[in-house]
Every structure is written in structure tokens, then in C-alpha cells.
């Protein structure tokens, strides 16, 4: 799995590099452009991982499991995959926020994050960027992209909501970096 993480980290770095070289005026700021590119890259990687890697692995008897590292014939869940990629990247944070998170670590960290998560939940926007204290942040709406996502959340011991279905808004992928205006 470390090999996949390395490949995806390089991909994110390339996307960030491309974002930093875009002509001025295509977004409000370089920070906003960077956040949007990183979020789009992470969503694409997670989608490919969930829809292609996990589905292929299942055909071969390898299942996504929360305790995948301790089990034979298991791989990480898509949410764990996003967090693993985030741990490999320097100078900014990647994470997940849930409207009904399974873990406290996936709750909004600030009032502004909660406000933006609520805005995404309304469905009028797919991506938001904003300053929050000394950080610049971007959030991209996150949905149950496969029935397996919904099923996993519905049956999890920590679930407070047990009626997820494919296509439901579940929260957001979040990007945090130091705000260059400070």
C-alpha cells in the first residue's frame, strides 16, 4: 500500500505545482486555485480507489475493512485512503468532515468549518474556499459514491445515522494550509 500512497502523493504535488503556475485571474487567489486543484485530485483518487481498486480487490476475495492492517486479505477503506494520502503530504492537511461522523476526528474543528459544511449540505455549491484564522481552507462536497460506502456507514458501531444510500451528501473532503495573508 505504501507504493500507492507514494504515487498519489506525487500526483497531488504535480496538481499543486500546476495550480501555482496558472495565469493570474483564473481564480480569486493562488490559494483558492491550489485548494480547488488539490480537492479535485483527492476526490478523483478516492473515486478511482473506491470504484476500481476496491471493486477489483473484492472479486479476488480482498475486502475493505476498518482494521485492514491487522487482517489478511483486507485493504483500507476509501476514507482511510484519503487520510493516508493526507499524512504523506507536507505543508498542508487533508481530511474528511462528516455531517454524521463516525469519529470525533472527522467533526469540523472550527465554527467556520461547520458553517461551510452546512453550506455544502444545502446543495447549492460543490466546493467552497475560505480563510479561517491563520489557515486557508477548501472543502469539497462528499457523497456516498457507491452502495458500499452507504452500507459501511449504516452498519458501523459508531453510526448515529443508519439510513444512508448511494448519492447521499455525507460531508466534505477538507484542505487546510497556512493562510499566506498572515
Biotite code that builds the C-alpha atoms (Angstrom):
import biotite.structure as struc

atoms = struc.array([
    struc.Atom([0.000, 0.000, 0.000], chain_id="A", res_id=1, res_name="UNK", atom_name="CA", element="C"),
    struc.Atom([2.881, 2.415, 0.606], chain_id="A", res_id=2, res_name="UNK", atom_name="CA", element="C"),
    struc.Atom([3.558, 2.337, -3.141], chain_id="A", res_id=3, res_name="UNK", atom_name="CA", element="C"),
    struc.Atom([0.015, 3.624, -3.903], chain_id="A", res_id=4, res_name="UNK", atom_name="CA", element="C"),
    struc.Atom([0.381, 6.343, -1.305], chain_id="A", res_id=5, res_name="UNK", atom_name="CA", element="C"),
    struc.Atom([3.670, 7.485, -2.828], chain_id="A", res_id=6, res_name="UNK", atom_name="CA", element="C"),
    struc.Atom([2.212, 7.553, -6.342], chain_id="A", res_id=7, res_name="UNK", atom_name="CA", element="C"),
    struc.Atom([-0.794, 9.570, -5.169], chain_id="A", res_id=8, res_name="UNK", atom_name="CA", element="C"),
    struc.Atom([1.351, 11.982, -3.181], chain_id="A", res_id=9, res_name="UNK", atom_name="CA", element="C"),
    struc.Atom([3.397, 12.700, -6.316], chain_id="A", res_id=10, res_name="UNK", atom_name="CA", element="C"),
    struc.Atom([0.156, 13.217, -8.246], chain_id="A", res_id=11, res_name="UNK", atom_name="CA", element="C"),
    struc.Atom([-1.074, 15.748, -5.681], chain_id="A", res_id=12, res_name="UNK", atom_name="CA", element="C"),
    struc.Atom([2.273, 17.547, -5.761], chain_id="A", res_id=13, res_name="UNK", atom_name="CA", element="C"),
    struc.Atom([2.032, 17.813, -9.554], chain_id="A", res_id=14, res_name="UNK", atom_name="CA", element="C"),
    struc.Atom([-1.507, 19.178, -9.313], chain_id="A", res_id=15, res_name="UNK", atom_name="CA", element="C"),
    struc.Atom([-0.401, 21.774, -6.754], chain_id="A", res_id=16, res_name="UNK", atom_name="CA", element="C"),
    struc.Atom([2.519, 22.726, -8.983], chain_id="A", res_id=17, res_name="UNK", atom_name="CA", element="C"),
    struc.Atom([0.196, 23.194, -11.936], chain_id="A", res_id=18, res_name="UNK", atom_name="CA", element="C"),
    struc.Atom([-2.152, 25.290, -9.815], chain_id="A", res_id=19, res_name="UNK", atom_name="CA", element="C"),
    struc.Atom([0.659, 27.599, -8.760], chain_id="A", res_id=20, res_name="UNK", atom_name="CA", element="C"),
    struc.Atom([1.576, 28.232, -12.420], chain_id="A", res_id=21, res_name="UNK", atom_name="CA", element="C"),
    struc.Atom([-1.876, 29.185, -13.686], chain_id="A", res_id=22, res_name="UNK", atom_name="CA", element="C"),
    struc.Atom([-2.260, 32.674, -15.140], chain_id="A", res_id=23, res_name="UNK", atom_name="CA", element="C"),
    struc.Atom([-3.495, 35.264, -12.643], chain_id="A", res_id=24, res_name="UNK", atom_name="CA", element="C"),
    struc.Atom([-7.219, 35.967, -12.807], chain_id="A", res_id=25, res_name="UNK", atom_name="CA", element="C"),
    struc.Atom([-8.490, 32.395, -13.215], chain_id="A", res_id=26, res_name="UNK", atom_name="CA", element="C"),
    struc.Atom([-9.368, 32.249, -9.534], chain_id="A", res_id=27, res_name="UNK", atom_name="CA", element="C"),
    struc.Atom([-9.604, 34.751, -6.708], chain_id="A", res_id=28, res_name="UNK", atom_name="CA", element="C"),
    struc.Atom([-6.174, 33.782, -5.400], chain_id="A", res_id=29, res_name="UNK", atom_name="CA", element="C"),
    struc.Atom([-3.364, 31.291, -5.789], chain_id="A", res_id=30, res_name="UNK", atom_name="CA", element="C"),
    struc.Atom([-4.506, 29.755, -2.515], chain_id="A", res_id=31, res_name="UNK", atom_name="CA", element="C"),
    struc.Atom([-8.005, 29.251, -3.853], chain_id="A", res_id=32, res_name="UNK", atom_name="CA", element="C"),
    struc.Atom([-6.702, 27.712, -7.069], chain_id="A", res_id=33, res_name="UNK", atom_name="CA", element="C"),
    struc.Atom([-4.411, 25.400, -5.129], chain_id="A", res_id=34, res_name="UNK", atom_name="CA", element="C"),
    struc.Atom([-7.241, 24.308, -2.829], chain_id="A", res_id=35, res_name="UNK", atom_name="CA", element="C"),
    struc.Atom([-9.574, 23.582, -5.755], chain_id="A", res_id=36, res_name="UNK", atom_name="CA", element="C"),
    struc.Atom([-6.959, 21.557, -7.658], chain_id="A", res_id=37, res_name="UNK", atom_name="CA", element="C"),
    struc.Atom([-5.951, 19.550, -4.600], chain_id="A", res_id=38, res_name="UNK", atom_name="CA", element="C"),
    struc.Atom([-9.579, 18.820, -3.683], chain_id="A", res_id=39, res_name="UNK", atom_name="CA", element="C"),
    struc.Atom([-10.394, 17.725, -7.230], chain_id="A", res_id=40, res_name="UNK", atom_name="CA", element="C"),
    struc.Atom([-7.303, 15.493, -7.348], chain_id="A", res_id=41, res_name="UNK", atom_name="CA", element="C"),
    struc.Atom([-8.126, 13.895, -3.992], chain_id="A", res_id=42, res_name="UNK", atom_name="CA", element="C"),
    struc.Atom([-11.757, 13.296, -4.995], chain_id="A", res_id=43, res_name="UNK", atom_name="CA", element="C"),
    struc.Atom([-10.610, 11.708, -8.248], chain_id="A", res_id=44, res_name="UNK", atom_name="CA", element="C"),
    struc.Atom([-8.108, 9.472, -6.446], chain_id="A", res_id=45, res_name="UNK", atom_name="CA", element="C"),
    struc.Atom([-10.662, 8.391, -3.854], chain_id="A", res_id=46, res_name="UNK", atom_name="CA", element="C"),
    struc.Atom([-13.233, 7.680, -6.551], chain_id="A", res_id=47, res_name="UNK", atom_name="CA", element="C"),
    struc.Atom([-10.795, 5.569, -8.572], chain_id="A", res_id=48, res_name="UNK", atom_name="CA", element="C"),
    struc.Atom([-9.707, 3.746, -5.424], chain_id="A", res_id=49, res_name="UNK", atom_name="CA", element="C"),
    struc.Atom([-13.315, 3.032, -4.367], chain_id="A", res_id=50, res_name="UNK", atom_name="CA", element="C"),
    struc.Atom([-14.747, 2.215, -7.783], chain_id="A", res_id=51, res_name="UNK", atom_name="CA", element="C"),
    struc.Atom([-11.816, 0.401, -9.387], chain_id="A", res_id=52, res_name="UNK", atom_name="CA", element="C"),
    struc.Atom([-9.291, -0.823, -6.822], chain_id="A", res_id=53, res_name="UNK", atom_name="CA", element="C"),
    struc.Atom([-11.749, -1.929, -4.141], chain_id="A", res_id=54, res_name="UNK", atom_name="CA", element="C"),
    struc.Atom([-14.167, -3.460, -6.620], chain_id="A", res_id=55, res_name="UNK", atom_name="CA", element="C"),
    struc.Atom([-11.352, -5.435, -8.296], chain_id="A", res_id=56, res_name="UNK", atom_name="CA", element="C"),
    struc.Atom([-9.961, -6.493, -4.927], chain_id="A", res_id=57, res_name="UNK", atom_name="CA", element="C"),
    struc.Atom([-13.403, -7.763, -3.857], chain_id="A", res_id=58, res_name="UNK", atom_name="CA", element="C"),
    struc.Atom([-13.501, -10.005, -6.945], chain_id="A", res_id=59, res_name="UNK", atom_name="CA", element="C"),
    struc.Atom([-10.250, -11.545, -5.706], chain_id="A", res_id=60, res_name="UNK", atom_name="CA", element="C"),
    struc.Atom([-11.545, -12.036, -2.159], chain_id="A", res_id=61, res_name="UNK", atom_name="CA", element="C"),
    struc.Atom([-9.843, -8.983, -0.641], chain_id="A", res_id=62, res_name="UNK", atom_name="CA", element="C"),
    struc.Atom([-12.300, -6.830, 1.281], chain_id="A", res_id=63, res_name="UNK", atom_name="CA", element="C"),
    struc.Atom([-12.101, -3.226, 2.528], chain_id="A", res_id=64, res_name="UNK", atom_name="CA", element="C"),
    struc.Atom([-12.095, -3.303, 6.323], chain_id="A", res_id=65, res_name="UNK", atom_name="CA", element="C"),
    struc.Atom([-11.549, -0.750, 9.022], chain_id="A", res_id=66, res_name="UNK", atom_name="CA", element="C"),
    struc.Atom([-8.849, -2.876, 10.685], chain_id="A", res_id=67, res_name="UNK", atom_name="CA", element="C"),
    struc.Atom([-7.318, -3.794, 7.329], chain_id="A", res_id=68, res_name="UNK", atom_name="CA", element="C"),
    struc.Atom([-3.694, -3.647, 8.549], chain_id="A", res_id=69, res_name="UNK", atom_name="CA", element="C"),
    struc.Atom([-4.350, -6.402, 11.093], chain_id="A", res_id=70, res_name="UNK", atom_name="CA", element="C"),
    struc.Atom([-6.275, -8.707, 8.780], chain_id="A", res_id=71, res_name="UNK", atom_name="CA", element="C"),
    struc.Atom([-5.271, -10.979, 5.956], chain_id="A", res_id=72, res_name="UNK", atom_name="CA", element="C"),
    struc.Atom([-6.918, -10.297, 2.604], chain_id="A", res_id=73, res_name="UNK", atom_name="CA", element="C"),
    struc.Atom([-8.086, -6.803, 3.532], chain_id="A", res_id=74, res_name="UNK", atom_name="CA", element="C"),
    struc.Atom([-7.418, -3.291, 2.219], chain_id="A", res_id=75, res_name="UNK", atom_name="CA", element="C"),
    struc.Atom([-8.143, 0.143, 3.649], chain_id="A", res_id=76, res_name="UNK", atom_name="CA", element="C"),
    struc.Atom([-11.490, 1.867, 3.334], chain_id="A", res_id=77, res_name="UNK", atom_name="CA", element="C"),
    struc.Atom([-11.765, 4.877, 0.973], chain_id="A", res_id=78, res_name="UNK", atom_name="CA", element="C"),
    struc.Atom([-11.856, 7.307, 3.934], chain_id="A", res_id=79, res_name="UNK", atom_name="CA", element="C"),
    struc.Atom([-8.704, 5.718, 5.352], chain_id="A", res_id=80, res_name="UNK", atom_name="CA", element="C"),
    struc.Atom([-7.127, 6.052, 1.920], chain_id="A", res_id=81, res_name="UNK", atom_name="CA", element="C"),
    struc.Atom([-7.782, 9.819, 1.838], chain_id="A", res_id=82, res_name="UNK", atom_name="CA", element="C"),
    struc.Atom([-6.377, 10.213, 5.338], chain_id="A", res_id=83, res_name="UNK", atom_name="CA", element="C"),
    struc.Atom([-3.298, 8.117, 4.452], chain_id="A", res_id=84, res_name="UNK", atom_name="CA", element="C"),
    struc.Atom([-2.594, 10.325, 1.453], chain_id="A", res_id=85, res_name="UNK", atom_name="CA", element="C"),
    struc.Atom([-3.021, 13.376, 3.679], chain_id="A", res_id=86, res_name="UNK", atom_name="CA", element="C"),
    struc.Atom([-0.456, 12.080, 6.153], chain_id="A", res_id=87, res_name="UNK", atom_name="CA", element="C"),
    struc.Atom([2.110, 11.775, 3.358], chain_id="A", res_id=88, res_name="UNK", atom_name="CA", element="C"),
    struc.Atom([1.795, 15.381, 2.172], chain_id="A", res_id=89, res_name="UNK", atom_name="CA", element="C"),
    struc.Atom([3.843, 18.205, 3.689], chain_id="A", res_id=90, res_name="UNK", atom_name="CA", element="C"),
    struc.Atom([2.827, 21.861, 4.243], chain_id="A", res_id=91, res_name="UNK", atom_name="CA", element="C"),
    struc.Atom([-0.914, 21.302, 4.211], chain_id="A", res_id=92, res_name="UNK", atom_name="CA", element="C"),
    struc.Atom([-3.559, 18.991, 5.673], chain_id="A", res_id=93, res_name="UNK", atom_name="CA", element="C"),
    struc.Atom([-6.120, 16.773, 4.017], chain_id="A", res_id=94, res_name="UNK", atom_name="CA", element="C"),
    struc.Atom([-9.008, 15.262, 5.874], chain_id="A", res_id=95, res_name="UNK", atom_name="CA", element="C"),
    struc.Atom([-12.659, 14.413, 5.966], chain_id="A", res_id=96, res_name="UNK", atom_name="CA", element="C"),
    struc.Atom([-15.581, 16.087, 7.690], chain_id="A", res_id=97, res_name="UNK", atom_name="CA", element="C"),
    struc.Atom([-18.850, 14.292, 8.236], chain_id="A", res_id=98, res_name="UNK", atom_name="CA", element="C"),
    struc.Atom([-22.339, 15.572, 8.875], chain_id="A", res_id=99, res_name="UNK", atom_name="CA", element="C"),
    struc.Atom([-22.786, 12.423, 10.988], chain_id="A", res_id=100, res_name="UNK", atom_name="CA", element="C"),
    struc.Atom([-19.134, 11.492, 11.552], chain_id="A", res_id=101, res_name="UNK", atom_name="CA", element="C"),
    struc.Atom([-18.199, 8.073, 12.852], chain_id="A", res_id=102, res_name="UNK", atom_name="CA", element="C"),
    struc.Atom([-15.222, 9.573, 14.706], chain_id="A", res_id=103, res_name="UNK", atom_name="CA", element="C"),
    struc.Atom([-14.596, 12.843, 16.549], chain_id="A", res_id=104, res_name="UNK", atom_name="CA", element="C"),
    struc.Atom([-11.564, 13.471, 14.314], chain_id="A", res_id=105, res_name="UNK", atom_name="CA", element="C"),
    struc.Atom([-13.995, 13.937, 11.405], chain_id="A", res_id=106, res_name="UNK", atom_name="CA", element="C"),
    struc.Atom([-16.012, 16.698, 13.068], chain_id="A", res_id=107, res_name="UNK", atom_name="CA", element="C"),
    struc.Atom([-15.488, 20.324, 11.997], chain_id="A", res_id=108, res_name="UNK", atom_name="CA", element="C"),
    struc.Atom([-12.618, 21.852, 14.008], chain_id="A", res_id=109, res_name="UNK", atom_name="CA", element="C"),
    struc.Atom([-13.947, 25.425, 13.973], chain_id="A", res_id=110, res_name="UNK", atom_name="CA", element="C"),
    struc.Atom([-17.220, 27.278, 13.743], chain_id="A", res_id=111, res_name="UNK", atom_name="CA", element="C"),
    struc.Atom([-16.297, 28.416, 10.237], chain_id="A", res_id=112, res_name="UNK", atom_name="CA", element="C"),
    struc.Atom([-15.738, 24.817, 9.106], chain_id="A", res_id=113, res_name="UNK", atom_name="CA", element="C"),
    struc.Atom([-19.185, 23.906, 10.492], chain_id="A", res_id=114, res_name="UNK", atom_name="CA", element="C"),
    struc.Atom([-20.723, 26.890, 8.697], chain_id="A", res_id=115, res_name="UNK", atom_name="CA", element="C"),
    struc.Atom([-19.141, 25.897, 5.372], chain_id="A", res_id=116, res_name="UNK", atom_name="CA", element="C"),
    struc.Atom([-20.115, 22.240, 5.829], chain_id="A", res_id=117, res_name="UNK", atom_name="CA", element="C"),
    struc.Atom([-23.717, 23.373, 6.366], chain_id="A", res_id=118, res_name="UNK", atom_name="CA", element="C"),
    struc.Atom([-23.474, 25.493, 3.197], chain_id="A", res_id=119, res_name="UNK", atom_name="CA", element="C"),
    struc.Atom([-22.294, 22.475, 1.188], chain_id="A", res_id=120, res_name="UNK", atom_name="CA", element="C"),
    struc.Atom([-25.101, 20.378, 2.697], chain_id="A", res_id=121, res_name="UNK", atom_name="CA", element="C"),
    struc.Atom([-27.672, 22.750, 1.167], chain_id="A", res_id=122, res_name="UNK", atom_name="CA", element="C"),
    struc.Atom([-26.504, 21.581, -2.264], chain_id="A", res_id=123, res_name="UNK", atom_name="CA", element="C"),
    struc.Atom([-26.026, 24.985, -3.914], chain_id="A", res_id=124, res_name="UNK", atom_name="CA", element="C"),
    struc.Atom([-22.234, 24.648, -4.018], chain_id="A", res_id=125, res_name="UNK", atom_name="CA", element="C"),
    struc.Atom([-19.906, 21.713, -4.564], chain_id="A", res_id=126, res_name="UNK", atom_name="CA", element="C"),
    struc.Atom([-16.703, 23.468, -3.419], chain_id="A", res_id=127, res_name="UNK", atom_name="CA", element="C"),
    struc.Atom([-16.063, 26.335, -1.005], chain_id="A", res_id=128, res_name="UNK", atom_name="CA", element="C"),
    struc.Atom([-12.823, 28.127, -0.104], chain_id="A", res_id=129, res_name="UNK", atom_name="CA", element="C"),
    struc.Atom([-12.325, 30.461, 2.851], chain_id="A", res_id=130, res_name="UNK", atom_name="CA", element="C"),
    struc.Atom([-9.920, 31.951, 5.368], chain_id="A", res_id=131, res_name="UNK", atom_name="CA", element="C"),
    struc.Atom([-10.291, 30.673, 8.908], chain_id="A", res_id=132, res_name="UNK", atom_name="CA", element="C"),
    struc.Atom([-7.956, 32.180, 11.469], chain_id="A", res_id=133, res_name="UNK", atom_name="CA", element="C"),
    struc.Atom([-4.423, 31.698, 10.178], chain_id="A", res_id=134, res_name="UNK", atom_name="CA", element="C"),
    struc.Atom([-5.425, 28.946, 7.749], chain_id="A", res_id=135, res_name="UNK", atom_name="CA", element="C"),
    struc.Atom([-6.820, 28.983, 4.236], chain_id="A", res_id=136, res_name="UNK", atom_name="CA", element="C"),
    struc.Atom([-9.240, 26.131, 3.663], chain_id="A", res_id=137, res_name="UNK", atom_name="CA", element="C"),
    struc.Atom([-11.133, 24.473, 0.884], chain_id="A", res_id=138, res_name="UNK", atom_name="CA", element="C"),
    struc.Atom([-13.949, 21.967, 1.186], chain_id="A", res_id=139, res_name="UNK", atom_name="CA", element="C"),
    struc.Atom([-15.449, 19.754, -1.485], chain_id="A", res_id=140, res_name="UNK", atom_name="CA", element="C"),
    struc.Atom([-18.834, 18.092, -1.049], chain_id="A", res_id=141, res_name="UNK", atom_name="CA", element="C"),
    struc.Atom([-18.503, 14.356, -0.461], chain_id="A", res_id=142, res_name="UNK", atom_name="CA", element="C"),
    struc.Atom([-21.204, 11.867, -1.365], chain_id="A", res_id=143, res_name="UNK", atom_name="CA", element="C"),
    struc.Atom([-21.811, 8.140, -0.949], chain_id="A", res_id=144, res_name="UNK", atom_name="CA", element="C"),
    struc.Atom([-20.426, 7.254, -4.370], chain_id="A", res_id=145, res_name="UNK", atom_name="CA", element="C"),
    struc.Atom([-21.083, 3.515, -4.091], chain_id="A", res_id=146, res_name="UNK", atom_name="CA", element="C"),
    struc.Atom([-23.647, 1.480, -2.191], chain_id="A", res_id=147, res_name="UNK", atom_name="CA", element="C"),
    struc.Atom([-20.715, 0.001, -0.269], chain_id="A", res_id=148, res_name="UNK", atom_name="CA", element="C"),
    struc.Atom([-19.985, 3.446, 1.227], chain_id="A", res_id=149, res_name="UNK", atom_name="CA", element="C"),
    struc.Atom([-23.557, 3.752, 2.478], chain_id="A", res_id=150, res_name="UNK", atom_name="CA", element="C"),
    struc.Atom([-23.647, 0.151, 3.747], chain_id="A", res_id=151, res_name="UNK", atom_name="CA", element="C"),
    struc.Atom([-20.410, 0.574, 5.695], chain_id="A", res_id=152, res_name="UNK", atom_name="CA", element="C"),
    struc.Atom([-21.659, 3.733, 7.411], chain_id="A", res_id=153, res_name="UNK", atom_name="CA", element="C"),
    struc.Atom([-25.087, 2.205, 8.085], chain_id="A", res_id=154, res_name="UNK", atom_name="CA", element="C"),
    struc.Atom([-23.620, -0.802, 9.894], chain_id="A", res_id=155, res_name="UNK", atom_name="CA", element="C"),
    struc.Atom([-20.719, 0.868, 11.721], chain_id="A", res_id=156, res_name="UNK", atom_name="CA", element="C"),
    struc.Atom([-20.828, 0.582, 15.537], chain_id="A", res_id=157, res_name="UNK", atom_name="CA", element="C"),
    struc.Atom([-20.374, 4.388, 15.893], chain_id="A", res_id=158, res_name="UNK", atom_name="CA", element="C"),
    struc.Atom([-23.090, 5.304, 13.377], chain_id="A", res_id=159, res_name="UNK", atom_name="CA", element="C"),
    struc.Atom([-25.659, 7.841, 14.524], chain_id="A", res_id=160, res_name="UNK", atom_name="CA", element="C"),
    struc.Atom([-27.419, 7.701, 11.138], chain_id="A", res_id=161, res_name="UNK", atom_name="CA", element="C"),
    struc.Atom([-28.260, 4.292, 9.697], chain_id="A", res_id=162, res_name="UNK", atom_name="CA", element="C"),
    struc.Atom([-30.198, 5.024, 6.528], chain_id="A", res_id=163, res_name="UNK", atom_name="CA", element="C"),
    struc.Atom([-27.500, 6.217, 4.102], chain_id="A", res_id=164, res_name="UNK", atom_name="CA", element="C"),
    struc.Atom([-27.997, 5.431, 0.427], chain_id="A", res_id=165, res_name="UNK", atom_name="CA", element="C"),
    struc.Atom([-25.934, 5.941, -2.681], chain_id="A", res_id=166, res_name="UNK", atom_name="CA", element="C"),
    struc.Atom([-25.751, 9.609, -3.686], chain_id="A", res_id=167, res_name="UNK", atom_name="CA", element="C"),
    struc.Atom([-26.352, 10.999, -0.177], chain_id="A", res_id=168, res_name="UNK", atom_name="CA", element="C"),
    struc.Atom([-24.303, 14.008, 0.947], chain_id="A", res_id=169, res_name="UNK", atom_name="CA", element="C"),
    struc.Atom([-22.072, 12.651, 3.720], chain_id="A", res_id=170, res_name="UNK", atom_name="CA", element="C"),
    struc.Atom([-19.764, 15.581, 4.409], chain_id="A", res_id=171, res_name="UNK", atom_name="CA", element="C"),
    struc.Atom([-16.674, 17.038, 2.802], chain_id="A", res_id=172, res_name="UNK", atom_name="CA", element="C"),
    struc.Atom([-13.077, 16.496, 1.902], chain_id="A", res_id=173, res_name="UNK", atom_name="CA", element="C"),
    struc.Atom([-11.151, 19.337, 3.546], chain_id="A", res_id=174, res_name="UNK", atom_name="CA", element="C"),
    struc.Atom([-7.866, 21.017, 2.592], chain_id="A", res_id=175, res_name="UNK", atom_name="CA", element="C"),
    struc.Atom([-6.088, 23.214, 5.142], chain_id="A", res_id=176, res_name="UNK", atom_name="CA", element="C"),
    struc.Atom([-2.944, 25.278, 4.601], chain_id="A", res_id=177, res_name="UNK", atom_name="CA", element="C"),
    struc.Atom([-1.313, 28.311, 6.232], chain_id="A", res_id=178, res_name="UNK", atom_name="CA", element="C"),
    struc.Atom([-3.004, 31.497, 5.038], chain_id="A", res_id=179, res_name="UNK", atom_name="CA", element="C"),
    struc.Atom([-0.437, 33.474, 3.060], chain_id="A", res_id=180, res_name="UNK", atom_name="CA", element="C"),
    struc.Atom([-2.079, 36.746, 4.177], chain_id="A", res_id=181, res_name="UNK", atom_name="CA", element="C"),
    struc.Atom([-0.736, 36.260, 7.721], chain_id="A", res_id=182, res_name="UNK", atom_name="CA", element="C"),
])
